[in-house]
Amino acid sequence: MRIVGLTGGIASGKSSVSNLFKANGIPVVDADLIARDVLKKGTGGWRRVVDAFGRDILQDDGEVDRAKLGQIVFSDPAKRQLLNRLLAPFISSGMFWEVFKLWMKGSKVIVLDIPLLFEAKLDRWTKPIIVVWVDPETQLERLIARDGISEEQARNRVNAQIPLDWKKTKADIVIDNSGSLEALHEQFQKVSNQVTGSLTWVEFGLSRGGALCVLVSVIVGVFTCRIIYNNNRMN
């Protein structure tokens, strides 16, 4: 199995690239979607976050007000790190099971869409690593337009993450999303062809098909050894 790491920064267009993978039939494990699930009312993640941040972050229906929680953690690095520590075990577990289910289905290539790929040290498990990059000015403009926030709030959110220029240096593949949607699609097509190419022997060995081949080889080997052993005893 080839596990592709996909990351970027806020308002970089990572979700657009993720959706393109899905549209082309390549399964994606989305850390943001899993994070939403682990914050649902009554879950273990919900209880930990409410205990740490208080019931003021809850809506009338008891669900976490994600916008209010976001304002708290984006303005306070210590609280942001606390939130990440609280949710990390639940998100990691959720991602593991999603990957396992895709492995059981026989998927040969999957994409892990993880905003905090480097921060969570998950880059060691993915190859290649794709970083969706955008120039800082465009990133700010898109974030302000998307979320309807002030420039100061936008800068706080961008500065709360590892700079995209640093992530770019750690990437195997960089998608420059500073331009038009057509330019993004053109880049994606090349990247898609690259990541769906033939698996290496190691990647094949980690796939379900590879595991079955190993299992069959072991069974055949055991039976062959038994036959040879029995023949030698008879002789």
N, C-alpha and C positions, 0 to 999 in steps of 0.2 A: 504494500500500500504506500502510495506517495501522499504525504501530508504536507500540503502547501500552507505556509503562513501568510496571512493577509493582514496588513496593518496600515496605519496612517495617522492622521490627527483630526481633531474636530474640524468639521467643514472642509475636509480635504477631498471628499468625494469617494471615500472608501466604500460607503454603502452602495453607491452607484456601481462600483466595480463588483462588489459582492452580488448585486442583483443580476449583473451580466453573466456571472458564473452560473447562477441558478437558472437563468433563461437559456443557457447553453447546455443544461442537463448535468452540470457538475455539482455534486452535493456540497452544501456549505453548512458548517457548524458555527452559528452566530453567538458569540459570547454575550452580546447585548441582550438578545432574546432570552438566553438562559438567566442572565442577571435579573431580568424582569420577573421571570418565573420564581426565582429564589427570594424575591421581595414580596410575593403575594401574601395577603393576609393569612396568618396562622402558620406560615412555614417557619422553619428553623431560622432562616436568614432574616425574616420579618421580625421575629422575637428578639434576635440579637441587636438589630438596628434600632428597634424601638427602645430596648433597654439602654442603649448607649446614647441615643439622641433625644429621647423623650417622646411623649405622645403628641407634642405640638406639631410633629412632622406628618401626622395622619390627617386624612380627609375625613369627612363626616361618615363615610361608609367603612372606615377602618383601614383602608388601603393607604400605602405610603404616598404622600404628595411628592412626586419625584422632582418637580420644579423647585419646591421649597427645600428639599434635601440637597438639590444641586447648588442652590444659592449658598447654603451653609458650607458645603465641602469645597466649592471652588474659591471661596474667600478665605479659607483656613487650611493650609497644607497639612497640619497635624490631624485635623478631622477627616480630611480626604484620605490620608494614610490609614486612619482608624477604620473608615468605611471599607477600604480595600482589604484590610486584614480580616474584618468580620465576614465579608462575603466570599473571599477567595476560596475557602474549602468547599463551599456549596457550588460555586461556579465551576471549579475544577472537576468536582464529582459529576456535575451535569454534563460537562463537555466530554468526559471520559465515556459515559454511557451512550452519548450520541455517536461518538466515534466507534464504539463497540458495535452498536446497532448497524452502522454503515458497513463495518467490517464483516458482520454476519451476512449482510445482503450481498457481499462480494464486490463492493466498491473498490476500485483500484486507485482512484485519485479523489481526495477530498480536500476542501479548503477550510482552514480554521480562521474565521474572521474575528480577530482579537485586537481591540484598540490598545490594550496594555500588553502586547506580545513581549516586548523587551522588559518592561517593568516587572512582569510576572515570571520572567526567566523561562518562558515557554518557547523562545526562539530556538533553543537547543533541540527541540523535538520536531522542528519543521524544516523542510528543504524542498524547494527553494523558498526564500522569504521575499514577498512582494510588498513594497512600500508605495502607497499612493501619496505622491508629493504635490504640493501646490506652493506657489510663492507667497510669502507672508502677507503682502498687501491684499492679494486676492482672497486669501484665507479669512482675513478680518472682514472684508466686504461681504463675503458670502455668509459668514456667521451672523453678522449684524442683520442682514436681510432675511436670513432664515428664521432666526429666533426673535427678531424685533427687540433687540437689546441695545444698550448704549455701547459706544466704543470702549469705554473703560471696562464694562462687564465682559465684553468680547476679549479684550486683551488679558483679563484675569483668567479666563477659561483657556485661552491659548497658552499662556505662561504656566498654567498648572500641569501641562504635559511636557514630555521630553520633546525638544525641538525637532521639527521634521527634517532639518538639515542633518542632524546627528543620525536620525533613523535611516536617512538616505545612504549614509556611509556603511551601514550594516546590511543593506539589502543585496539580494542576488539579482533582483529585478526591480526597476523603478518605473512607475507609471506617472508621467507628468500630467497632472490634471489642471494645469493653469489655463488651458485653452478652451476650445469649443467642445461640445458634446460629440461632434463628428470625429474630432481628433482623438478623443478618449476611446471611442469605438474602434478606431483604426489601430490604436496601440493595444487595446484589449485583444483583438483578433490574433495579433502576433504572440501575445503572452499566453493566450489560450492554447495555441498550437504548441508552444514550448512546454507548458506544464502537463499537457495530455500526451506527450510523446511516450515512447517505449520506456517501460520501467527498468531500472537497474536490477541486477540479480538480488541485491539486498532488499530493494523495495518489493520485488516479486515474492521473496521469501516471507515478507511480513504480511502479504495479502492472504486472504482466505484460500485462494487457489494455490498459493505457494505452500501454505500450511498443510493443505490436503495432499499436495505432492510429497511433502516430507513424510506425512503420516503413512501414505501408501508405500513409500520407499522403505520405511521402517518395517511395516508389516510384511512386505515381500522379502526383505532381508532376513527377518526372523524365521519365516517359513522356509526360506532357502537354506539357512543354517541348520534348521531342524532336519530337513531332508538329507543334507550332507552328513550330519551327525548320525542319523539313523542308518544310512547306507554304510557308513564306516563301521558301525557296530555290527551290522549283518555280515560284513566281510571279515 
